Amino acid sequence: MNPGAFEVFRIGSGTEAGAVISNSSAMQISTVFACVKVLAETVSSLPLRLYRVTAGGRTPETSHPLSRLLTLAPNEEQSSLTLIETFVTHLCLTGNAYVFIERDSSGKPVGLWNLQPQLTEPSRKPDNTLYYRTSDGEAAGQSRVIAAEDMLHFRLMTWNGILGLSPILQCKRSLGLSIAAEQYASRFFSNGAVPMMALSTEQKVDPLTKQKMRTDWETLQTRSNQHRIAILDNGLKAERFGITNEEAQFLESRAFTRADVAGIFRVPAHMIGELGKMTNSNTEQMNLQFITQTISPLLARIEAEIALKLLMPKPGQAAVFQIGFDTAELIRGDFLTQMQGCAIGRQGGWLTGNDCRRIQGLHEAGPELDVYSNPVNMENSLELLKQGKPPQQGQVPDA
């Protein structure tokens, strides 16, 4: 790792637009905050399950101590939702997220703790062994060393396979432009010196008369008196000044900036409140793309790191447990679509009645709904050949 680059990002990095980009300043951009919030809340809301691998597939495992750490309470201060939401936020902003694995005297995991990514960094010993140094939770100027096997290190795409690239640092120009545009818009509207309305005349008007004309106009034509008929004498003319948001291209530039920032995080525009180009036909497709192209890669990174550090079997042993997020809620459609899918599964013979009830989140019924059906119009062709030549259409079979 290059310590210099880490320090530059820690204190903030300047851009050509004049804005300094850091974690805190980036989160003040409404689009960045919305994107990170969508990703963190989506991932943390998905159930994280521990499965036991058997010859017949995999079944949920709830009695294992790891199940409680991963799905209920990783430590005495947090729920699993808070733990996951926190490290996904770190991951989206810095490209790296660190979770310390607390172990008992026998080496079994007994706690999982988030660490601040700004205070934690990977390093290598002279023998090339990877370890982590963190000052999170330590006194000023102090740090502690954590072995690689005791650290869950979630990372985004990386140059060296160890330290993930920060989306904020890599895209600092786009984010700096967004901050600069918002700052300019704020100054424009707060310091604008162009009046909205002017009364003009070719005659010379003394200061006292000007003040009286202004007061009379504001009294008769503003607040509850708006849109009243105005009567102008002495050759007065009313002229409208000012500049609209469209003329200043603020709305267009902000829409472009929101789409640009949302593209960094691969979050659909409609999920952050940009509904200008949304239709009923493309919303469902964009939601599906969000699952397959944004959420699924993120889940795969998390699952792979947990499996590597917490579930890796000993050499020569087969994997006994697997970890996985349950994405059923994300891909669940409307009620009619769900019913149609279950009906197809039941008629095709690969779903039982209880399977369909579980899909719908209902409790199982009696054992009579655990029976698979066998569609007679989809009988095995080899069985038909064993029984002899089937009768042709319209032919009455022999008795």
Number of C-alpha atoms within 10 A of each C-alpha: 12 8 9 9 10 13 12 13 18 16 13 17 18 17 16 11 16 12 21 19 24 22 18 10 15 21 17 12 17 14 23 23 15 17 24 22 16 16 20 23 17 15 21 19 18 19 18 22 19 24 19 16 16 11 5 6 8 14 14 14 17 14 9 12 12 20 19 18 17 23 17 15 18 26 17 9 9 15 16 21 21 18 20 24 21 19 25 29 21 25 25 24 25 25 22 27 27 23 21 19 22 16 13 9 6 6 9 13 17 15 19 23 18 21 20 18 21 19 13 20 20 17 19 12 8 7 6 8 10 15 17 20 16 20 18 17 12 10 8 8 6 10 15 12 13 17 14 17 15 19 24 22 26 24 25 20 14 13 8 9 9 18 22 19 20 22 17 26 21 12 13 22 20 17 29 24 17 25 23 18 18 16 12 13 16 12 11 11 9 9 9 11 9 10 10 10 11 13 15 12 12 9 9 6 12 8 9 9 10 12 12 11 14 13 11 11 14 13 13 15 14 11 9 9 11 11 10 10 9 10 6 11 8 8 10 14 12 12 10 10 11 11 12 10 10 10 10 11 11 16 13 13 15 15 14 13 19 21 18 17 22 22 13 16 18 17 25 19 22 15 16 19 11 15 10 9 9 12 9 7 8 11 15 12 10 17 17 15 16 17 17 13 13 16 20 16 13 20 17 12 14 22 17 15 17 19 17 12 16 19 17 16 14 8 6 6 8 10 14 13 20 21 21 18 18 12 17 12 13 15 11 12 13 8 10 9 11 15 14 11 13 21 15 13 17 19 14 14 15 13 19 19 21 19 19 20 15 13 14 16 10 11 9 14 12 8 9 10 15 14 12 16 15 13 11 7 6 9 10 9 8 8 9 11 10 8 8 8 8 10 10 8 6 6 8 8 8 5 3
